């Protein structure tokens, strides 16, 4: 019972914290932090003339007292004409004292919704209006770089140490965002923060998956995503209550410091220790767990290969002779994956599923963000669609299997996207409904793809393979806003593209192995043995038969 309570507490704190940081730092920046409120040229001081204008130079108002009804009406109807150049002089009051047309060098922002954003503080409008979008792309680049270069960190130094380092990384750079003095500092910190967020999320997920029994492993991952959605809902609530981006950043990233404490209260992954052949350390953790739960240690946990050198049996052993190269080194392990036909094919299919899932997930999210004129309500509606998808998916993957859920969600998600694309333009509510139902299935699909990726590759390279797949997924995410922007010219085109890609990848997913009720692979050979669970067992089958015959003769000793 104590172990279960600790696990629930671990999953809640980590998932909510990661939900705060990761999704806010990447998925929703334009909704809150980068929100561009209505604005207009400031007429407090006329350029190149030292004369007072209509607006108060100290506390200017967006809809100022000097504006007559004609000016206010024109400001609403022709907003763009008031934003980057001074408006027509004929419509202005005599207080303007403007005699020549000129470009703005100051702006007044509407603060009725947001008191401050990145746009208002760094004046990212007119000629600099491209900068918020660039920072979003730069953050995506940081996530891609982090997934590739920091993703293997849990495989190299261990789950426990990597979570400590990455928690400090995310906390420091996340909190540092609030103290950015200019746009350039903010952009660099966003890049660095994106690197750490994705790596931390991967490290926590891998650590949790390896720490629990296989019969609740998948539920744990789905629970993490449920709590992540809860964290996103709390983010929306905070954004509704706190309309200042600096304070909001502090509220979002200070909770990340909690994950630093995991190093001091949670043990290292025994699976990682076993693969590294640090058997004595793993045995100590098993003994503590058995004492805490008043249970006996299962005998199979204490078996080690006879051929291991004696120095591998001592605490802290990390000699190169203790490690089988392809099963201990993440880089050698990934090289063997690339050399093995069935494992390489598996990895390429997963690249496609990740890219398709993230392209569709974020693309539909951007498209659904126009449900109403209330940015906070839009955010809540988009997130609420995900929670039932995760809850249903939690049971569906154990009932139907991972491969079946992935294939079904790709097919149904693609079908509803196509329906949203072919519905006549004047049926807006129906379009929104189909797109949200499509997002329901794609949300379930996204988590299941995460689950099966963690279950298809050996322990040594699990972090690296998840990092590679995540990087390919972010490639799909990069194109999501582009697809959404294409909808301005042709509303149907993005939905048709999402639908076609999902249906195609859904067929490819039938070639993946089924991992339901199976232990996660520890070695390259374990991963190849999963090929027997595919609908087409060519490639590794005959090789597996030969090697399994040899494996039967392998002896074991007790730790």
MIGUDREN-874002 format. One line per 10 residues: for each residue x, y, z of C-alpha. Coordinates in Angstrom, 3 decimals. Layout:
# MIGUDREN-874002
X,Y,Z ~ ...
***
This chain:
# MIGUDREN-874002
0.000,0.000,0.000 ~ 2.815,2.399,0.878 ~ 4.507,1.705,-2.476 ~ 1.233,2.359,-4.315 ~ 0.719,5.666,-2.498 ~ 4.281,6.749,-3.308 ~ 3.747,5.828,-6.953 ~ 0.496,7.810,-7.135 ~ 2.152,10.829,-5.510 ~ 5.137,10.507,-7.861
2.939,10.327,-10.959 ~ 0.734,13.227,-9.838 ~ 3.499,15.696,-8.998 ~ 5.697,14.840,-11.969 ~ 2.890,14.776,-14.529 ~ 1.269,18.006,-13.371 ~ 4.652,19.749,-13.210 ~ 5.621,18.538,-16.678 ~ 2.152,19.485,-17.911 ~ 2.738,22.995,-16.582
6.123,23.455,-18.184 ~ 6.169,21.411,-21.392 ~ 2.809,22.244,-22.923 ~ 2.937,25.889,-21.890 ~ 6.454,26.287,-23.235 ~ 5.546,24.850,-26.616 ~ 1.907,24.104,-27.449 ~ 0.077,27.224,-26.343 ~ 2.509,30.205,-26.429 ~ 0.386,32.270,-28.828
-2.685,32.002,-26.616 ~ -1.258,33.592,-23.493 ~ 2.395,34.569,-23.351 ~ 2.563,35.768,-26.987 ~ -0.946,37.181,-27.174 ~ -1.160,40.299,-29.365 ~ -3.914,42.566,-28.049 ~ -5.488,45.309,-30.185 ~ -3.110,48.257,-30.581 ~ -2.713,51.544,-32.400
-0.123,54.218,-33.029 ~ 0.572,56.455,-30.088 ~ -0.208,60.084,-30.727 ~ 1.251,61.228,-27.425 ~ 4.258,62.782,-29.173 ~ 4.401,63.561,-32.864 ~ 7.572,62.151,-34.535 ~ 10.277,64.714,-35.323 ~ 8.124,67.365,-33.648 ~ 8.460,68.264,-29.987
4.757,68.905,-29.631 ~ 2.310,67.149,-27.345 ~ -0.253,64.984,-29.060 ~ -3.704,63.742,-28.148 ~ -2.672,60.782,-25.969 ~ -1.372,61.055,-22.426 ~ 2.398,60.555,-22.609 ~ 2.489,58.884,-19.144 ~ -0.621,56.674,-19.068 ~ -2.046,56.472,-22.565
-5.370,54.702,-23.094 ~ -6.302,52.562,-26.091 ~ -9.759,54.147,-26.327 ~ -8.873,57.605,-25.035 ~ -11.217,60.412,-24.004 ~ -10.120,62.616,-26.890 ~ -11.477,60.148,-29.467 ~ -14.874,61.080,-30.844 ~ -17.323,58.398,-32.119 ~ -16.011,58.700,-35.676
-12.438,57.948,-34.578 ~ -13.507,54.967,-32.409 ~ -15.635,53.542,-35.217 ~ -12.782,53.838,-37.699 ~ -10.377,52.300,-35.168 ~ -12.563,49.180,-34.978 ~ -13.328,48.904,-38.682 ~ -9.923,49.821,-40.111 ~ -7.668,48.680,-37.259 ~ -4.640,47.971,-39.466
-4.595,51.579,-40.735 ~ -4.027,52.757,-37.162 ~ -1.290,50.304,-36.200 ~ 1.920,50.960,-38.108 ~ 1.341,54.379,-39.679 ~ -0.530,57.449,-38.535 ~ -4.160,57.516,-39.692 ~ -5.718,60.022,-42.065 ~ -5.458,63.500,-40.564 ~ -8.967,64.499,-41.488
-10.480,62.136,-38.956 ~ -8.263,63.190,-36.050 ~ -9.006,65.831,-33.479 ~ -7.206,69.171,-33.617 ~ -5.037,68.038,-30.695 ~ -3.051,65.766,-32.971 ~ -0.948,68.602,-34.397 ~ 0.143,66.283,-37.210 ~ 1.019,67.912,-40.474 ~ 2.884,65.105,-42.285
2.360,61.366,-42.670 ~ 4.839,59.335,-40.619 ~ 5.580,55.825,-39.392 ~ 4.838,54.982,-35.750 ~ 7.634,54.764,-33.217 ~ 5.334,54.078,-30.272 ~ 2.132,52.123,-29.653 ~ -0.809,51.956,-27.288 ~ -2.133,48.477,-26.417 ~ -5.572,47.451,-25.256
-5.061,46.152,-21.686 ~ -8.636,45.077,-21.059 ~ -7.722,41.358,-21.406 ~ -3.956,41.138,-20.812 ~ -2.061,43.671,-18.727 ~ 1.207,42.678,-20.413 ~ 2.499,40.091,-22.876 ~ 5.776,39.509,-24.676 ~ 4.370,41.530,-27.563 ~ 3.475,44.558,-25.466
6.668,44.569,-23.382 ~ 9.115,44.057,-26.263 ~ 6.982,45.933,-28.853 ~ 6.851,42.997,-31.270 ~ 4.503,44.620,-33.769 ~ 4.612,46.003,-37.313 ~ 8.130,45.356,-38.664 ~ 8.848,43.042,-35.702 ~ 5.558,41.123,-35.837 ~ 7.382,38.020,-37.149
9.409,37.626,-33.970 ~ 6.815,35.839,-31.781 ~ 6.317,33.197,-34.485 ~ 10.076,32.835,-34.821 ~ 10.425,32.227,-31.081 ~ 7.775,29.511,-31.333 ~ 9.772,27.853,-34.102 ~ 12.970,28.330,-32.093 ~ 11.343,26.624,-29.118 ~ 10.381,23.738,-31.379
13.993,23.600,-32.508 ~ 15.083,23.434,-28.878 ~ 12.692,20.564,-28.256 ~ 14.073,18.699,-31.273 ~ 17.672,19.277,-30.204 ~ 16.872,18.322,-26.613 ~ 15.097,15.126,-27.653 ~ 18.142,14.037,-29.642 ~ 21.056,15.211,-27.490 ~ 19.561,15.183,-23.979
17.151,12.305,-24.591 ~ 19.923,9.653,-24.186 ~ 21.008,11.144,-20.838 ~ 18.861,8.727,-18.760 ~ 20.457,5.810,-20.629 ~ 23.993,7.093,-20.031 ~ 24.043,8.308,-16.411 ~ 20.833,6.729,-15.095 ~ 17.229,7.810,-14.666 ~ 17.716,9.291,-11.204
20.681,11.554,-11.929 ~ 19.294,12.688,-15.276 ~ 15.970,13.760,-13.728 ~ 17.897,15.791,-11.135 ~ 20.001,17.546,-13.781 ~ 17.094,18.150,-16.140 ~ 14.819,19.398,-13.330 ~ 17.425,22.012,-12.428 ~ 17.854,22.824,-16.134 ~ 14.137,23.413,-16.705
13.615,25.299,-13.445 ~ 16.548,27.674,-13.918 ~ 15.861,28.549,-17.553 ~ 12.077,28.604,-17.034 ~ 12.246,31.009,-14.114 ~ 14.909,32.993,-15.975 ~ 12.354,33.749,-18.707 ~ 10.583,36.101,-16.300 ~ 13.732,38.179,-15.960 ~ 14.451,38.565,-19.680
15.480,42.136,-20.411 ~ 14.951,41.981,-24.159 ~ 13.671,39.818,-26.970 ~ 17.039,38.190,-27.677 ~ 17.465,36.970,-24.082 ~ 13.929,35.626,-24.068 ~ 14.478,33.741,-27.351 ~ 17.681,32.065,-26.122 ~ 16.101,31.042,-22.819 ~ 13.064,29.618,-24.637
15.355,27.479,-26.800 ~ 17.252,26.159,-23.770 ~ 14.070,25.600,-21.793 ~ 12.541,23.633,-24.677 ~ 15.611,21.384,-24.752 ~ 15.234,20.498,-21.088 ~ 11.440,20.139,-21.021 ~ 11.227,17.339,-23.578 ~ 14.213,15.468,-22.112 ~ 12.765,15.715,-18.591
9.391,14.471,-19.776 ~ 11.032,11.488,-21.489 ~ 13.198,10.728,-18.456 ~ 10.253,10.769,-16.043 ~ 8.174,8.571,-18.339 ~ 10.961,5.992,-18.787 ~ 11.729,5.951,-15.066 ~ 8.088,5.398,-14.189 ~ 7.544,2.714,-16.831 ~ 10.520,0.698,-15.583
9.561,1.036,-11.919 ~ 6.185,-0.666,-12.043 ~ 4.706,-4.029,-12.968 ~ 3.821,-4.686,-16.586 ~ 0.108,-5.076,-15.780 ~ -0.154,-1.418,-14.662 ~ 2.627,0.036,-16.818 ~ 0.339,1.366,-19.531 ~ -2.172,2.770,-17.077 ~ 0.676,4.707,-15.493
1.496,6.410,-18.803 ~ -2.141,7.277,-19.454 ~ -2.463,8.597,-15.896 ~ 0.547,10.832,-16.532 ~ -1.173,12.303,-19.591 ~ -4.423,12.761,-17.637 ~ -2.544,14.698,-14.991 ~ -0.759,16.602,-17.723 ~ -4.155,17.704,-19.054 ~ -5.074,18.651,-15.495
-1.882,20.696,-15.361 ~ -2.889,22.355,-18.633 ~ -6.338,23.192,-17.234 ~ -4.677,24.729,-14.183 ~ -2.447,26.651,-16.581 ~ -5.569,28.046,-18.253 ~ -6.996,28.953,-14.848 ~ -3.775,30.709,-13.861 ~ -3.715,32.558,-17.169 ~ -7.289,33.697,-16.529
-6.422,34.972,-13.042 ~ -2.954,36.325,-13.845 ~ -2.899,38.550,-16.934 ~ 0.769,39.540,-16.592 ~ 3.153,37.210,-18.483 ~ 6.087,37.740,-16.081 ~ 4.129,36.638,-13.015 ~ 2.501,33.824,-14.972 ~ 5.899,32.425,-15.985 ~ 6.963,32.324,-12.340
3.783,30.511,-11.310 ~ 4.295,27.973,-14.077 ~ 7.968,27.144,-13.541 ~ 8.488,27.439,-9.785 ~ 6.563,24.126,-9.277 ~ 9.203,22.450,-11.453 ~ 11.635,22.726,-8.539 ~ 9.627,19.962,-6.820 ~ 11.046,17.397,-9.252 ~ 14.530,18.064,-7.858
13.476,16.241,-4.678 ~ 12.887,12.987,-6.605 ~ 16.637,12.367,-6.506 ~ 16.542,12.185,-2.718 ~ 13.366,10.128,-2.201 ~ 13.139,7.730,-5.176 ~ 15.528,4.864,-6.061 ~ 17.338,4.319,-9.343 ~ 15.674,2.117,-11.963 ~ 16.575,-1.475,-11.129
16.138,-2.403,-14.777 ~ 18.772,0.167,-15.783 ~ 21.112,-1.049,-13.008 ~ 20.663,-4.647,-14.172 ~ 21.411,-3.792,-17.790 ~ 24.526,-1.936,-16.607 ~ 25.328,-5.096,-14.568 ~ 25.412,-3.190,-11.301 ~ 23.717,-6.119,-9.629 ~ 24.613,-5.334,-6.024
22.933,-1.918,-6.201 ~ 19.833,-3.449,-7.769 ~ 19.748,-6.107,-5.045 ~ 19.824,-3.447,-2.302 ~ 16.829,-1.697,-3.873 ~ 14.938,-5.000,-4.111 ~ 15.699,-5.700,-0.439 ~ 14.423,-2.264,0.646 ~ 11.256,-2.707,-1.430 ~ 10.674,-6.180,0.015
11.140,-4.866,3.561 ~ 8.819,-1.909,2.935 ~ 6.077,-4.149,1.504 ~ 6.705,-7.094,3.875 ~ 7.248,-9.420,0.912 ~ 9.845,-11.901,-0.302 ~ 12.024,-11.036,-3.296 ~ 10.924,-13.106,-6.345 ~ 13.785,-15.517,-7.189 ~ 13.934,-14.553,-10.865
15.020,-11.009,-9.904 ~ 18.224,-12.383,-8.387 ~ 19.453,-14.338,-11.423 ~ 22.577,-13.174,-13.251 ~ 24.585,-14.688,-16.132 ~ 27.445,-17.032,-15.039 ~ 29.975,-15.398,-17.315 ~ 29.951,-11.989,-15.576 ~ 33.253,-10.993,-13.953 ~ 33.373,-10.906,-10.128
33.881,-7.142,-10.058 ~ 30.378,-6.702,-11.515 ~ 28.838,-8.009,-8.301 ~ 30.035,-5.134,-6.098 ~ 28.141,-1.934,-5.399 ~ 29.067,0.843,-7.793 ~ 30.666,-1.454,-10.354 ~ 30.877,0.249,-13.728 ~ 33.839,-1.478,-15.350 ~ 33.666,-1.804,-19.146
34.100,-5.570,-18.682 ~ 30.763,-5.624,-16.849 ~ 28.825,-4.435,-19.871 ~ 27.859,-6.309,-23.013 ~ 28.436,-3.598,-25.669 ~ 25.189,-3.869,-27.590 ~ 23.079,-4.161,-24.412 ~ 24.841,-1.607,-22.207 ~ 25.938,1.254,-24.462 ~ 23.040,3.311,-25.901
25.051,4.280,-29.002 ~ 26.140,0.710,-29.806 ~ 22.618,-0.485,-29.091 ~ 21.074,2.049,-31.483 ~ 23.673,1.078,-34.105 ~ 22.539,-2.545,-33.829 ~ 18.947,-1.359,-34.257 ~ 19.908,0.392,-37.504 ~ 21.708,-2.750,-38.695 ~ 18.830,-5.119,-37.928
16.208,-5.124,-40.681 ~ 13.148,-5.787,-38.540 ~ 14.160,-3.274,-35.837 ~ 14.981,-0.593,-38.405 ~ 11.642,-1.152,-40.133 ~ 9.918,-0.897,-36.747 ~ 11.709,2.376,-35.994 ~ 10.820,3.891,-39.401 ~ 7.146,3.010,-38.943 ~ 7.225,4.680,-35.543
8.816,7.767,-37.109 ~ 5.759,7.979,-39.368 ~ 3.278,7.421,-36.541 ~ 4.886,10.078,-34.329 ~ 5.081,12.665,-37.130 ~ 1.497,12.012,-38.219 ~ 0.132,12.029,-34.663 ~ 1.771,15.325,-33.734 ~ 0.962,16.992,-37.066 ~ -2.709,16.097,-36.658
-2.852,16.785,-32.905 ~ -1.381,20.268,-33.062 ~ -2.953,21.094,-36.418 ~ -6.432,20.288,-35.113 ~ -5.673,22.177,-31.898 ~ -4.770,25.317,-33.834 ~ -7.884,24.964,-35.991 ~ -10.147,24.410,-32.992 ~ -8.776,27.492,-31.223 ~ -11.400,29.623,-33.006
-14.364,28.061,-31.215 ~ -15.230,31.396,-29.611 ~ -13.844,34.890,-29.130 ~ -12.740,34.024,-25.584 ~ -9.146,32.778,-25.704 ~ -9.388,31.202,-22.242 ~ -12.607,29.327,-23.088 ~ -11.024,28.021,-26.295 ~ -8.111,26.651,-24.321 ~ -10.346,24.853,-21.813
-12.524,23.298,-24.542 ~ -9.496,22.017,-26.442 ~ -8.002,20.396,-23.328 ~ -11.291,18.919,-22.089 ~ -11.533,16.815,-25.259 ~ -8.304,15.044,-24.298 ~ -9.214,13.805,-20.802 ~ -11.962,11.322,-21.821 ~ -9.695,10.141,-24.655 ~ -6.960,9.286,-22.165
-9.345,7.582,-19.725 ~ -10.941,5.419,-22.429 ~ -7.549,4.701,-24.002 ~ -6.241,3.514,-20.643 ~ -8.606,0.540,-20.744 ~ -8.767,0.109,-24.529 ~ -5.045,-0.706,-24.879 ~ -5.357,-3.575,-22.400 ~ -8.628,-4.804,-23.858 ~ -7.809,-4.512,-27.580
-4.012,-4.296,-27.558 ~ -1.626,-1.472,-28.440 ~ -1.456,-2.142,-32.171 ~ -5.247,-2.371,-32.527 ~ -5.804,0.930,-30.681 ~ -3.185,2.701,-32.793 ~ -4.678,1.407,-36.040 ~ -8.281,2.152,-35.017 ~ -7.504,5.675,-33.789 ~ -5.536,6.491,-36.935
-8.407,5.245,-39.094 ~ -11.209,6.944,-37.145 ~ -9.189,10.113,-36.581 ~ -8.423,10.289,-40.295 ~ -12.063,9.640,-41.212 ~ -13.398,12.446,-39.015 ~ -10.732,14.814,-40.360 ~ -11.883,14.013,-43.908 ~ -15.499,14.594,-42.867 ~ -14.533,17.997,-41.429
-12.884,18.785,-44.750 ~ -15.795,17.854,-47.018 ~ -18.612,19.427,-44.957 ~ -19.922,22.625,-46.643 ~ -18.405,25.816,-45.298 ~ -21.665,27.169,-43.904 ~ -22.008,24.257,-41.430 ~ -19.433,25.675,-39.036 ~ -20.712,23.871,-35.914 ~ -20.539,20.524,-37.716
-16.982,21.234,-38.858 ~ -15.915,22.072,-35.312 ~ -17.667,18.951,-33.999 ~ -15.961,16.629,-36.492 ~ -12.567,18.215,-35.822 ~ -12.963,17.815,-32.043 ~ -14.025,14.171,-32.427 ~ -10.978,13.693,-34.661 ~ -8.829,15.282,-31.966 ~ -10.364,12.895,-29.412
-9.088,9.870,-31.347 ~ -5.757,11.486,-32.190 ~ -5.172,12.344,-28.506 ~ -5.693,8.676,-27.623 ~ -3.442,7.727,-30.516 ~ -0.634,10.043,-29.382 ~ -0.360,8.441,-25.940 ~ -0.602,4.900,-27.305 ~ 2.240,5.640,-29.720 ~ 4.298,6.782,-26.704
3.406,3.570,-24.883 ~ 4.336,1.176,-27.667 ~ 7.590,3.009,-28.429 ~ 8.768,2.441,-24.842 ~ 7.879,-1.255,-25.150 ~ 9.562,-2.093,-28.468 ~ 13.249,-1.326,-27.870 ~ 15.927,-2.487,-25.379 ~ 16.670,-0.725,-22.121 ~ 20.106,0.570,-23.194
18.735,2.564,-26.133 ~ 15.167,3.183,-24.943 ~ 15.782,6.843,-24.149 ~ 17.590,7.377,-27.447 ~ 14.902,5.694,-29.561 ~ 12.161,7.662,-27.807 ~ 14.243,10.796,-28.409 ~ 14.585,10.006,-32.118 ~ 10.861,9.307,-32.461 ~ 10.026,12.459,-30.519
12.312,14.461,-32.813 ~ 10.473,13.136,-35.864 ~ 7.210,13.961,-34.131 ~ 8.323,17.549,-33.655 ~ 9.043,17.704,-37.375 ~ 5.339,17.033,-37.851 ~ 4.554,19.642,-35.221 ~ 6.554,22.269,-37.125 ~ 4.254,21.856,-40.126 ~ 1.074,22.010,-38.020
0.800,25.843,-37.916 ~ 1.680,25.951,-41.617 ~ -1.164,23.544,-42.359 ~ -3.480,25.618,-40.207 ~ -2.448,28.795,-42.029 ~ -3.255,27.120,-45.341 ~ -6.841,26.946,-44.123 ~ -7.133,30.696,-44.604 ~ -7.027,30.171,-48.371 ~ -8.799,26.798,-48.476
-10.586,25.717,-45.298 ~ -10.890,22.079,-46.387 ~ -7.247,21.513,-47.333 ~ -5.723,21.017,-43.826 ~ -8.426,18.542,-42.802 ~ -8.052,16.560,-46.013 ~ -4.259,16.404,-45.518 ~ -4.631,15.311,-41.874 ~ -7.179,12.682,-42.885 ~ -5.139,11.276,-45.756
-1.943,11.026,-43.705 ~ -3.733,9.347,-40.787 ~ -5.378,6.733,-42.996 ~ -2.059,5.928,-44.700 ~ -0.086,5.633,-41.454 ~ -2.906,3.601,-39.933 ~ -2.264,0.907,-42.539 ~ 1.491,0.976,-41.801 ~ 0.854,0.546,-38.075 ~ -0.495,-2.962,-38.735
3.147,-4.041,-39.218 ~ 4.093,-3.196,-35.595 ~ 4.433,-5.974,-32.985 ~ 1.782,-6.376,-30.313 ~ 3.239,-5.803,-26.823 ~ 0.157,-6.428,-24.700 ~ 0.935,-8.454,-21.535 ~ 4.623,-8.747,-22.480 ~ 7.661,-7.579,-20.457 ~ 9.549,-4.667,-21.938
12.710,-5.866,-23.724 ~ 16.009,-5.586,-21.856 ~ 18.343,-6.605,-24.704 ~ 18.593,-6.428,-28.478 ~ 17.606,-10.082,-28.677 ~ 14.513,-9.439,-26.537 ~ 13.499,-6.666,-28.937 ~ 13.982,-8.927,-31.962 ~ 11.926,-11.660,-30.309 ~ 8.936,-9.305,-30.368
8.834,-9.787,-34.133 ~ 6.936,-12.997,-33.461 ~ 4.069,-10.781,-32.304 ~ 3.693,-9.028,-35.665 ~ 1.149,-9.915,-38.326 ~ 4.161,-10.606,-40.584 ~ 6.985,-12.370,-38.791 ~ 9.525,-12.195,-41.606 ~ 12.957,-10.663,-41.041 ~ 13.983,-11.717,-37.561
12.021,-14.955,-37.215 ~ 14.584,-17.462,-38.429 ~ 17.423,-15.601,-36.728 ~ 15.451,-15.587,-33.501 ~ 14.888,-19.330,-33.730 ~ 18.606,-20.030,-34.038 ~ 19.596,-17.675,-31.226 ~ 16.846,-18.801,-28.878 ~ 18.206,-22.363,-29.153 ~ 21.545,-21.091,-27.924
19.882,-18.984,-25.217 ~ 18.232,-22.064,-23.726 ~ 21.678,-23.393,-22.829 ~ 22.711,-20.246,-20.957 ~ 23.241,-20.820,-17.230 ~ 22.460,-18.447,-14.414 ~ 23.671,-17.923,-10.846 ~ 22.154,-16.126,-7.909 ~ 23.274,-12.635,-7.003
***
